[in-house]
Amino acid sequence: MQLPVMPPVPPMLAKSVSGIPAGMFYEPKWDGFRSIIFRDGDEVEIGSRNERPMTRYFPEVIEAVKANLPTRCVIDGEIVVASPGKQGLDWDALGQRIHPAASRVALLSEQTPASFVAFDLLALGDESYLDRPFGERRAALEKALAPARAPIHLTLGTTDPAVAAEWFQLFEGAGLDGLVAKPLDEPYQPDKRVMKKVKHERTADCVVAGYRVHKSGPDAIGSLLLGLYGEDGKLASVGVVGAFPMARRKELMVELQPLVTTFDDHPWAWAAHEAGERTPRRNEVSRWNSGKDLSFVPLRPERVVEVRYDHMEGARFRHTAQFARWRPDRDPHSCTYAQLEQPVRFDIADILT
């Protein structure tokens, strides 16, 4: 492979902001695997955010690249899996695509095929586009991808903040993650937070039902395990909160000791896990956390915490929640899914152009 921009290239990043900034180019924020695709004829490589190649996991994307992208190019984008049943993006199905067995990779490429959504151009032919302003890169990308067909897509984009605000509300129902705002006059800057991202932020009152120990040692909390009660009255595992200063982690370890219990009467005992209920034990063995101890210390589900979250993936928080405040005034059994805001469903097919 001989390209003007060669792998690995860390992608350009975005900094979180609270509102839609003015005077920029706006795109939907796709919730998938950030990927830079390098193509030189029949040679194709898919780079990831951590700069490790993902080429072997997406054979159907490789074939689509050969059929749809320019013969020699480097394009930044996102690999996503759209679930017809959910009419939106399916993060869980995408996560399953990273599998060590070639036979499983081949099977999943047929059962849950992925798409590539392009949103920036780093090189075309013999020319590097890294130093060109984004407005020029976007125009060249639109021209280069004009003949492309699914599963290769060009992301929607607009300079109208009113349209962007409408997308921000509508597209969440299809599993998208917010908005990305890009300055039209900036070059591509790998690993720099040049762009802005606007994400949904909501709050929920959750039950603290366990904790994991911090990697620094047994005297500090790593994360608190959060639960919500379902209509069946059972406590479901919905995620974790864990961004605490070290001093606070050590204080929490002392504060929570009176709540430590056994699994005998805990809602997330092995019996609940084996019955198919949503418990943290689902993740104790994970190819995403190879060698990492994901076991936890059970707590009596008596303490309530208010957390900030962006959106749900099925029955759990899509990302790690953020601590807001303790809620000693809340009855743990009042912490149910009913409090969560449900976005209006929106068909992903109306977004993938």
Sequence and secondary structure as in RCSB ss.txt:
>XXXX:A:sequence
MQLPVMPPVPPMLAKSVSGIPAGMFYEPKWDGFRSIIFRDGDEVEIGSRNERPMTRYFPEVIEAVKANLPTRCVI
DGEIVVASPGKQGLDWDALGQRIHPAASRVALLSEQTPASFVAFDLLALGDESYLDRPFGERRAALEKALAPARA
PIHLTLGTTDPAVAAEWFQLFEGAGLDGLVAKPLDEPYQPDKRVMKKVKHERTADCVVAGYRVHKSGPDAIGSLL
LGLYGEDGKLASVGVVGAFPMARRKELMVELQPLVTTFDDHPWAWAAHEAGERTPRRNEVSRWNSGKDLSFVPLR
PERVVEVRYDHMEGARFRHTAQFARWRPDRDPHSCTYAQLEQPVRFDIADILT
>XXXX:A:secstr
   SS S     EEEE SS  SSSEEEE   SEEEEEEEETTEEEEEETTS   GGG HHHHHHHHHHS SEEEE
EEEEE EETTTTEE HHHHHHT  S HHHHHHHHHHS  EEEEEEEEEETTEE TTS HHHHHHHHHHHTTT  T
TEEE   BS HHHHHHHHHHGGGGT   EEEE TT    TT EEEEEE   EEEEEEEEEEEE TT TTSEEEEE
EEEE TTS EEEEEEE    HHHHHHHHHHHGGGB  SSS TTSHHHHHTT   GGGGSS GGGTT     EEEE
EEEEEEEEES EETTEESS BEEEEE TTS GGG BGGGS       GGGT  
